[in-house]
Amino acid sequence: MLRFFLSILLMILALATQSVAQSDPKALIDALGKADFKQAEDLLGQIAASADPRVVPALEAFNDGDLYVRKSDGAVFITRASGANLALIDPLSGAAAGEAPKGAMTKLKINNSLRRVLRSALGGLTLLSPDRNVRLSAADAVLRSPSAENLELVEAALAKETDREVKARMEEARAASVLSSDRPVDQKRAAIETIGSIGGRDAISILMSASASLDASLKPDVDRAISKIQSSLAFWDLGQNVWYGISLGSVLLLAAIGLAITFGVMGIINMAHGEMVMIGAYATFMVQEVIRTSAPQLFDWSLAIAVPVAFLVTGAIGLVIERGVIRFLYGRPLETLLATWGVSLILQQTVRSIFGPTNREVGNPSWMSGSFALGGLSITWNRLWIVAFSLSIFFGLLILMKRSAFGLQMRAVTQNRRMASSMGIRTAWVDAFTFALGSGIAGIAGVALSQIDNVSPNLGQSYIIDSFMVVVFGGVGNLWGTLVGALSLGVLNKFLEPSVGAVLGKILVLVLIILFIQKRPRGLFALKGRAIEA
Amino acid sequence: MNFKARLGGAMLAAIMSTTSFHGAFAAEDTIKIGVLHSLSGTMAISETTLKDVMLMLVEEQNKKGGVLGKKLEAVVVDPASDWPLFAEKARQLISQDKVAAVFGCWTSSSRKSVLPVFEELNSILFYPVQYEGEESSRNIFYTGAAPNQQAIPAVDYLAEKEGVQRWVLAGTDYVYPQTTNKILKAYLMSKGVKAEDIMINYTPFGHSDWQTIVTDIKKFGSAGKKTAVVSTINGDANVPFYKELANQGIKAEDIPVVAFSVGEEELAGLDTTPLVGHLAAWNYFQSVDAPVNAEFIKEWHAFTKNDKRVTNDPMEAAYIGFNAWVKAVEAAGTTDTDKVLDSIIGVSVPNLSGGTSTVMPNHHITKPVLIGEIQSNGQFEIVQQTPSVVGDEWSDYLPDSKNLISDWRKPMSCGNFNVATGKCGGKGS
């Protein structure tokens, strides 16, 4: 009997809290302060169902980890850092609510499944925002995590929408939501059609995850839509592979192009080449450090500033190495190899002592982050910029070699030293500056590579083998050979990788190069004429 | 290289054997311990930190009066990321410097290289890094995680809490990822995951071009089932991998990545804002909320004179190993190897997550498993913590080793006892 009364009492209590909850989002948000992940998910569902736009800042703060609960009374606040304290903001009204020391507040924890629920809830709640971009990303969010609860919100928003792009995205979001709702079959069929026309992997993903719960009569429609997307993807995959190959090739080109001068043109087996790349990357790090502390607004320009800095630093180091070591060893390749290897170890350990053995963080400027779609290709901005950057270095260098007085002297000295010398060229200085140029270009490559790789003392080592491979394969002494060699190795690698895997792919490329060098010992573009025999 | 090392080792051994008994009579006013971590070469990035931790622990212990009334003295050598050199340096530490115990190694290759040296010269090694298991030596204590203390709980978390049904096992091509992935595959299949829902991918060391693989992962993940990546990608290859993930727009909400080799140190070179929500499984995170951890971090910052230095899981494993050794030596009253080997089993010391870790008869330790999500400040938010788990040296999920157990207490004293045949020996003997 007692138990019966108790359960009735509990039911009434539960009903009471629920009705309070529904009318008052504040109570729901405060309840988040005591909830575990599972309960928080339910609470978020209720908050989203309230469709009260006032909760949006609180949910955004929750997503960003700025939502805290006060230990003393369990009230939940949005917070901003304010010195050692936290500035409290009321989660609903947005009014300032004083400050509290960090120790008095506990951060509300969030995990991935909560983040997914939040994304969907925020998407639904911001569909009616006055800002066009917010509406667009809201539609995106709904599309990415479709749920039946959002369907009515999307339809309401769709009715009011005027912007064409946003409207189209909302149509897609609606279709995705329809698929997970209990709407009639013909609506779902139309939805499958709409999703199918988006194309791409995401569309397949939406269709596949919806297909399990769909009516059996819709299966053929889903299959048709998926196979249509897949056949167009197969075509784009080919293009995507070519692009990956070009982008890998451009990284190889960047790494090898400095070596194409020091090894290719001057014939120095320069094992310290990789360390120049590494020092260039550290120069970028230093430039960014200075910018971070003294002029943060320049951060997006940091790479542009780092390029000349890296060139000058590594060029100067190259000059010192040539004057201090290499000039005594011309014509003795074995000693040069050992001496430059020694130099490379010294440089590595020096950097390790100065900057420490751990990686250094080099930030990506905003224009090098993210990706965009070109037809069915997805192209990441950093790769695109690196391709453009390495090609412009290549052509810049080509013009310098072929059109400038320095380039002429450089070619003259390497082709016939004695003749050049008797024409009045100071061959020793031409040697020194050629080596400095090669080192400087390696340094510039380091600026670009800092964007995609670790900035650590070992950075150079991972590129030295590849660089030699490219130069030898392309043909020693020929810049065009380096370009063609780098790009073809890149594309070859990327076409082997999907079928045989990265490890075997790399081995196969090496084997192919060995076979190729057997056939053509001078590489793709062999130099002809007397210069070779000298 | 191999030949040179062997020759060097043999010569050293020859010299040592003629001089060793001199040392035995020399008056000892300090107890020496060896620190065998690479300070140069590719592994310096990870191992230098552990050398610093050992120096700090020794300094702290000496402030408390040392061990057995004697001061501790750390002998630091640099095996330079060169596996044969590890064996050579280990021999030097034991025979020439007469260290009572050695703390060191990071890669499994280096551990395998020194194992015969420690068994031959009967000394003790404390190995502080998570590893693939399938090994148990009388002379080695494994204070890092075995696969059941890291990999399997992480997979369980993803399956239960995130509802993951499709798995990408991505790793660097060497022994730790290969063995771990073998165990994980067997484990997942025993849980009813179909073979077509598991994709295994290996990449070379230092792999930096992840475009194709990230696209493959995306492709694999668009089959309508929740997909996750279990990453045993090692060291330097991680930064380009995470950068590519971020650039291709793969968010943790869509395809979470759980990593076993990415900790606070590795994230220090990375802008983690796009990575929020990706996971790591360890037995310790710097963000652990425990007084003993706060104390440790304070000491570490004071010792390195840098309050930005992070702490990580192998540092905790080194801390546990060192304290367990100190306690065992004090219980035995001597640093004699055989006596310490007897007294250390069952020793319990505090770990940094607020509990205690006990040295088990199989030379592994008990510790809790923590799952953390990456935050935008480069730290981890702990989303799950298990009770203490006993390290399992021989995996129960591999047919070769499921019948093997290890128990170094007398009278069994066996690292690979086969419970099916009732004999000591078999795999790994």
Interface residues (C-beta under 8 A of the other chain):
Chain A: F37 G65 K109 I110 N111 N112 S113 R115 R116 R119 R144 S145 R201 D202 I204 S205 L207 M208 S209 A210 S211 A212 Q240 N241 Y244 S247 L248 V251 Q349 R352 G356 P357 T358 N359 R360 E361 G363 N364 S369 G370 S371 S378 T380 W381 N382 R383 I452 D453 N454 V455 S456 P457 N458 Q461 S462 N493 K494 E497 P498 G501 A502 V503 K506
Chain B: L39 S40 T42 A44 I45 T48 T49 K161 E162 G163 D173 N201 Y202 T203 P204 G206 H207 S208 D209 Q211 T212 I213 T215 D216 K218 K219 G221 S222 A223 G224 K225 D236 V239 P240 K243 E244 A246 N247 Q248 G249 A252 E253 D254 P256 E265 E266 A268 G269 L270 D271 P274 G277 L279 E373 Q375 S376 E381 V383
